[in-house]
Amino acid sequence: MFQHRELRASGALNKSLGSYGLGVSGFWSNRHEYGLGLQFFMAMGLEPRGGRLLTDAQPMANMGSASIRVFLDKNLNGKMDEGEEPIGGAGFTVNGANWLARTDAAGVAWLARLPAHQNTDIGLDPATLEDPQWQPRVKGVRIVPRPGKVSQVEFAVSVTGEVDGTTYLYTKGKRRPIGDLQLELVDSARKVVATMASAGDGYYVITGIFPGDYFLRVAPEQLKRLGLSDTGMHLISIAPDGTILNGRDLYVQDGDEV
């Protein structure tokens, strides 16, 4: 009954990541039959900034893509001008998840296989920037990728500054550090752009301040609630190449002593 029984062995290897796809398969049987198959796949796209031909192991025609450029914006105009340096090694998030792509030496990254016809939020991850004082002027952008189209996005990065100091309370003719004071950094348009609470020993530090002029103050609402008054604000000026200001102390006092 089993005189013509066949013994067959088969196997396959597949590569589906990287710049091309490759599949190798084969079989052998005790009937002296054997076969070998080879599959090669490559999807191609054109990077619009440098005209480079990019290849991928996965299909791209039905997906969207984006060309992202990251640069150090020295003149703060949001555009990459002559003499402004690209930033390599910058990473991104797409819809809140980390993305594997990184910018090259020209500051450009290619984000492939983005979901087509859907809102896609792309953010620059500050943790991937080599200088902790570098911060993107815009945290992220929203695009709607289209099949066969490349969205071009620019991320301007600025050198930011910081300010630190201690908050003190004047009472009964003496001063002592006071913690949990709510501090506000106010820009020229009277908009609060940063807040910080002083620590238990009164120390505070506000980092990531973009170039410009600001006022540093204790939050007026907290002063009113606690029956305190301040003794003035600090004018904070951050230069385009970053400024670090130390010892900008703030003083409040009991309302009864005003």
Secondary structure, 3 states (H helix, E strand, C coil): CCCCCCCEEEEEEEECCCCCEEEEEEEEECCCEEEEEEEEECEEEEECCCCEEEEECCCCCCCEEEEEEEEECCCCCCCCCCCCCECCCCEEEECCEEEEEECCCCCEEEEEEECCCCCEEEEEEHHHCCCCCEEECCCEEEECCCCCCEEEEEEEEEECEEEEEEEEEEECCEEEECCCCEEEEECCCCCEEEEEECCCCCEEEEEEECCEEEEEEECHHHHHHHCEEECCCEEEEECCCCCEECCCCEEEEEHHHC
